[in-house]
Amino acid sequence: MDSKIKLLGISGSPRKGNSYYLLNETLKDIDNIDFPVETTIYSFAGKKIQSCIGCFKCNENKGQCILKDDFEDLRQLWINSDVIIYSFPVYHMSIPGQLKSFIDRLGNCFYGYYEVSSMRHMKVIGALCQGMHFFGGQELATSFILQHSVLLNSIPIAGDGWHSYTGAQGWTNNKTDRDTMKQLYDAKDLDTDITFTAAKSVVKRAVEMAAIVKAGASIHEDKLKKDIRYVPFLERMHASDNK
Ligand SMILES: Cc1cc2nc3c(=O)[nH]c(=O)nc-3n(C[C@H](O)[C@H](O)[C@H](O)COP(=O)(O)O)c2cc1C
């Protein structure tokens, strides 16, 4: 069984700004985690991911979406990863539309992509969310991501209290510049320090949980593989066995 944990960090902002910085800086801490991790960062900046048009053609086309854009690349990265860390700005007390469009299409295109529904994706999913205001909807936006993980038969993860209740949340002190998080972190701003402490613990716990899930899967593999809904997950567990 592949012992490496594949972690996909998704920066869900249309610009390379605070979400990207929070994610990238947090993942620099990965060497302090006691498990081997392979990280990939995907940024929505410069990418085109259109909204689902509700044609349901994906259900007929083995899960292939008729919209041709950057969706498929990100879907494949998502499918192949054990841990997904979403880092995103609050938009109107929720997640940005581009990220929602990806999640809509991801969920719907799984019908047809696999032979049956309710696949056991078994990802460990964490959320890092920041906005410009102190109470700007960070927890609401985070809760959407946690619901998304439950809906895709995955495992939502928080960090350690007291810094992290449902993930990592932060704010940019009413500033809209894309490098505000960096400036505040460099200046050792207390609130921003809490955000990063929370973010690092979200990532650490996500990796640990993925390692536990993998170990459990290896013990129970014979039983699990009788259920077709576990097969892609088990295949992912063995993805680089022969490399
Ligand atoms: C369309 C839009 C809606 C926003 N809505 C909120 C909001 O509801 N609450 C909030 O605190 N900040 C809101 N913001 C501010 C962003 O969350 C904030 O600027 C964030 O730091 C941007 O992150 P980024 O640099 O990764 O894009 C909004 C920004 C935009 C462009």
The ligand as a Gaussian input file, in Angstrom:
#p B3LYP/6-31G(d) Opt

LIG

0 1
 C      -17.402000      39.642000      -4.634000
 C      -16.765000      39.751000      -3.278000
 C      -17.522000      39.486000      -2.161000
 C      -16.937000      39.567000      -0.888000
 N      -17.691000      39.294000       0.206000
 C      -17.122000      39.316000       1.435000
 C      -17.885000      38.966000       2.587000
 O      -19.061000      38.617000       2.520000
 N      -17.259000      39.008000       3.777000
 C      -15.948000      39.390000       3.921000
 O      -15.435000      39.411000       5.043000
 N      -15.204000      39.733000       2.832000
 C      -15.749000      39.672000       1.601000
 N      -15.008000      39.980000       0.489000
 C      -13.587000      40.331000       0.659000
 C      -12.638000      39.142000       0.394000
 O      -13.057000      37.988000       1.082000
 C      -11.238000      39.529000       0.863000
 O      -10.789000      40.652000       0.127000
 C      -10.231000      38.406000       0.751000
 O       -9.065000      38.745000       1.467000
 C       -9.843000      38.108000      -0.697000
 O       -9.007000      36.963000      -0.730000
 P       -8.046000      36.689000      -1.985000
 O       -6.932000      37.708000      -1.901000
 O       -7.586000      35.307000      -1.813000
 O       -8.862000      36.872000      -3.218000
 C      -15.578000      39.931000      -0.760000
 C      -14.822000      40.200000      -1.920000
 C      -15.400000      40.112000      -3.161000
 C      -14.581000      40.419000      -4.396000

